[in-house]
């Protein structure tokens, strides 16, 4: 049992969320859609206040890394896109109430499984204010309440966003406690949240490996972990090298700070001489740094000093989230698969090949939430998968895997209907 007295400073917050979840669970699909439209409109009409709060966070983060500041930053275009994501969630079919299956038993009992909301979801995340709205929209669409705990980097942005969200709830005649945020940066409150199992039904951490490990070890609440993306692309010996360059550039450069960006490139030895010099020339335009293994280094020559550096063994386990890319030459597909088994995080893996037998083997043998053939790893995303905004990307195998959309925020109940039947 969780602490059910005043020793847990989040007791009242958890109780309010649980009470609000009951009101949310009873909403019709139309009522939830109206709420989401109100929220999307409010995000746009109150953009100035949100962006002003975000500037305070960016000022405080002046000494932080480029990748963190990129994840933290909001502007008019990004905020408009967040509002559109809310509208996209509104347009999705409501899974709540869906009958998953049913049958008539010999006893005369009619039995079915029906989707229902989870109840109260908690999310712990770091420097991504868009997560505040993404998680909220998905939880509201599925009739859940949510408790949000963003990182210290986003304290002003999250406070402003949650104020807008709670106003939308009030304007819709719904309890504002359906969406609450822990705005204090006191780390002790994370422990308090992890012990709030009397009220919270599922916990979703979105952050670094340390946060995920802490949640797995300390939480009394079921935890969905994932989002650590040490992603790989294998360039097979039959790959179309012109098209492969485009895919690698997209997977590394489009948004390096995303968890689905590629971190290690595994190039078959038969095409290394033809591919690697062109890769270096292409990525040099973006000031990328290639961390090359001893077999890859000779193919780059000596004209790209500073752009090509020797790889360190620990680099293969890094989620760079920058324009750094590990490059390793592999003697076979088996060698590439073994590398992925040793260093992958079960997030997203891809192969570029014209050999469909090789592609089929890769798909069968790679253990990852998303596996791609001749496509960028950047597609692992709820919006790209047609799920609307995602609450997280799960790399585990129970309950949910990959981008977690609406279905992942529901459970089900068994419903039995009879004519006063009794068990024999």
N, C-alpha and C positions, 0 to 999 in steps of 0.2 A: 504494500500500500504506500501511496505517497504521503508526505507530511500533510496531515489534514488539520493543522492548527496554525497559530500565528507564527510559528517558527519558520514557515515557508513564506517569504515576502510576496510571493506571487499567488497566494491562495485566493485572494479576492478577484484577481484578474482571471484566474482559471475558472472560478465559479461563474463569473459573468459570461465568459466565453461559452461555457457549457449551457447556461440558460439561453443564451442567444442562439446556439446551435439548434435548439429545439424549435425556435421560431423559424429559422431558416429552412429546416428540414420540411416544414409544412407548406412552403411556397410552391405555387404553380410555376410551370415553365415560363408562362407569359410574365408573371411577376418578377422572376429572376432576370428575364431579358430586359424588362423595363428598367430595372435597377442598373444593369450594366450599361445601358444607353445613357442613363443619367450620369453615371460615373465617367464614361468617355467624354461626354460633353463638358463635365466639370473640369476634367484634366486640361482641356483646351482653354476654357474660359478663365481658368485661374493659373494659367501657365506662368505669368510674370512672377507670382509669389513662389512657385516651385523652383523656377530657374534662379531666382535670387537666393533661395536657401541652398541650392546646389553650388552656387558660386562661393558661399561660405565654406562648404566642404572642400572645394577645390583649392581655396586659399590655404586651408589648414593642411592640405596634402601636397604643398608645394615641393617638399623634399622627397616625395615618394617616387616610385618607378613610373616610367612612361606607360607601362601596361596597366598598372593599377589606376592611374589617372584617367586612362582611356575608358576603363570599365566604370569609373565613377562619374564621368562627365555626362551632363545632360545639355541639350540645346533645343531650340525650337523644333528642328527636324526630328530629333530622337524622341522628344516628348509627343509630337504628333504621331510618330510611328507607334509609340506605346498606347496612345488612345485608339489607334486603328486596330491594334492587337486586341484590345478590350472588345471592340465591335466585332472582330473576327470570332472571338469566343462566344459572343452573343448569338452569332449566326449558326453556331454548331448545334447539332441535335443534342437535346438534354438526355443524358443516360439514365437519370434517376427515374425509377419506375419501370425500366425495361425488364421484361421477363426473359431470363437467360435460357431456361429450359423448363419443361414440365412433363408430368406423366400421371397416369391413373394407376394406382396400386391395386393389387388383388383385393385388398381390404375395403375398397371403395373410396379410399382417401385420395383426393386430387392434390398433387404436390407440385409446387413450382419454386424457382429461385428468382427473386426480384432484386434489382439494384436499389441500394439505399445510400444516403450520405455516410461518410465515415463518422462525422460528428465534429470534433475539434482537431484541426491540423496545426502543428507548430513548425515554423521554418526558421532556421538559423543560417545566415548568409553574410557575405562580406561586402566588398565595395561595388555593389551593383544595385542602384536604386530602381532599375527597371524590374528587378525581381519582386520588389514590394507590390507593384501593380500586377505583374504576371501571376504571382501566387494568389493574390486577392481575387482576381477575375475568375480563375479556375475554381477556387473554393466557393465563391458566391454562386457560380453557375451550377455547382453540384450540391448546393444547399448546406455547405459546411461553414463553420466559424473558423477563424484563423488567428493565431498569435504569431507576430513577426518579431524577430530579433536580428536587426541588421548590424553591421560592423560599426565601429567607432568612426570610420571614415565617412559614413553616410548619415550621421546622426541628424543633421539639419534637413537634408533631402527627405529622409524617411518621415521625419516629424511633419513636414509640409504635406507630403503625399498622403499620409494616414489621416491628416486633418481633412483633406479633400474627400477621401474615401468615406470617412465617418459622416461628413455632411451629406454625401449622396445617400447614405443609408437613412439618415434622419429625414431627408426630403422625401424618401420613399416609404416613410412610416415604419421603418425597421430599426431594431436595436443597434446603436453604433458599436456596442461591444462585440458584434459579430466580426469586427476587424480591430484588433488591438496591437499596439507595438510596445515593446520594451525599449524605451529610448535611453535609459541610463546605460553608460558604458561600464558599469561595475561588472566585472567578470564573474563575481559570485552569483549574479542573477542567472547566468547560463546554467550553473549547477542547479539552482532552484527550478528552472524550467525543465531540466532533465529529470527532475524528481516530481513532476506535476502529473503523474500518471492517473490520478483520480479524475482528472478532467480532460487531458489531452490523449487523443487516440492514435496519432501517428506523428512522428518527428522526421523532418527532412532537413538535413544539413547541406548547405551549398557553400563550399569553401575549400581550403587546402586539406592536405592529408592529415595534419594535426587535429583539425576540427573534427574530421570524420572519425579518427581514432578515439578522440575524447568522447564523442557521442556514443560510439559502440561500447566503450568500456564503462561509462558512467550512467547512461540513460536507463530509466525504468520504463520508458515508453518504446514501443516498436519503432525501429529506425530504418529509413530507406537511405542507403548511401550510394554515392556515385559522383560523377562530374569531374573526377581526376582523369585528365585525358592525355596520357602518353600514347599518342596515336601514330600509326605507321602507314607508309605507302610503299608497296613493293613494285618495282619496275621490272617486269618480266623480260625475258630475252626476246619475246615476240612483240613487245609493246610498240605501238606507233609513237616514236620518240617526239615528233612535233606536237602531237596532242598531249603526250605525257608532260611536256614542259608547261603547258597551259594548266593542267590539273595540279601539278605541284605548286606552281605560282599561286593559284587560287587557294589551295589548302594551307599554304604557309603565310601568304602576304595579305590576303583580303582582310582578315582580322586576327592578327597573331595572338591577341589576348584571350581568344575564345577557347574553351576546353576541347572543341573539335578540330582545332588547327593541328596540322601534322607536325610532329616533333622529330621523327626519324625516317629517313629515306633509305630503303634497302634495294640496291641496284644489282641486277644480275651481271656477273663478270663478263659475259659475252657482249654486253652493250655499254659497259662502263666507259670505254675509250671514246665512243661516239656520243654518249649522253652527258657525262660529267662536265667537260669543258663548256658545253652549251648551257648547262644548268648554272654554272658559276657566272657566266656572262649575263644570263637572264636575271638572276637574283641580285647581282651586284648593283643593278639599277635601284634597288630598294635598300641598299646598305645592309643586306643580309650577311650573316656570318655563318660559314659552313664548317662544322666540326667533323673532320674527315678521319676515317680509320686509316691504318697503314697501307691497306690495299687501294684505297681511294686517292690518297695524297698524290701519287705520281701522275695521275691523269689531269691534275689541275695546273701543273707547271709552276713557274716561279713569278708569274706576272701579276698575281693577285694577292700579294702580301697584305696581311691584315684581314682579308676577306676569308681566307682559308686557314684554319688552325687545326692542330692535331686534336682528336677527340680524347677526352679523359673517360675512363671506364664508368665513372659515376654519371656522366652526361646522358647515358642511355636511359636512366631512370628519372630524368628531369622533365617536368612539364615547363618548358622554357617560357611560354606565353610572350615571347618576343620574336624578333626576326632571326633568331638562331635556329639552325637546323643541323641535326646529326646526319651524316652520310656514311653508309657502310656498304662495301661491295660484298655480295653474297655469291658463293659458288653454285648454289642450287636453291630451288624453292624450299627444300627441306631445311636448309640452313636459315633461310629467312623466317620460316615458320618457328623454328626453335628460338630464334632471337625474340620474336613476338611473344612466345610463351614465357620467356624469362623476364622480359622488360615491359610487356604491355599491361594496361590497367583495365582491360575488358570494356573499353569505351567504343572506339571506332577504328576499324582497320580496312585498308583498301589494297587492291591489286590492279595494276595496269597491264593488260595482256591481250593478245589476239588468239590465244590458245584456250579454248573453252574447257578443255579437260583440266588444264592448270587452274583455271578460274573455279571450276567445280570443286577441285581438291581444296583450294584456299577457303572457299565458303564452308566446306564440311569441317575443316580442321581448326580454323581460327575460333577461339572462344572469346566473343565480344558481343556487346549489346547491338552493335550495328556493323555490318560487313558490306563493303562496296566492291563492285567490279567495274572498272573504267569510269570511276566517278570520284569526286573530291570528298574527303572526310567532313568537309564543312556542311554537308547535307544533314548531319545528325542534329536535328533541331525540330522542336514541336511544330513551328510554323511551316517549315519545309516538308514535314511529314503529313501535313494537313490536319494536325491536332489542335491548331490554334496555339496560343502561348503555352509554354510548358512550365510545370512546377519544378522540375528537375530532370536530370538524365541519370537514370539508375543503371549501375553496372553490376548489380546483384541479380539473383535469379528468382527470388520469391516475391510474390505479389505483383511486382512491376519490373520491366526491363526496358532500357532505352529511354527516349523522351517520354515523360509522364504527362499525359493529357488528362482529359476529364475522367475516363474510365478508371484511371489509377487513383482517383480521389473518391472512389465509391467502394463499398463492400456489397454484400448481399444478405438477404435473410430468406430462410425457408418458410414457405407459407403452405399450410395444409388445410384443405377445405373438405368437409364431409357432411353426411346426413346423420349426425349424431353417431358416428362410427366409433367402435371400441376395438381395442387390440385383443386379438384372440390369445 
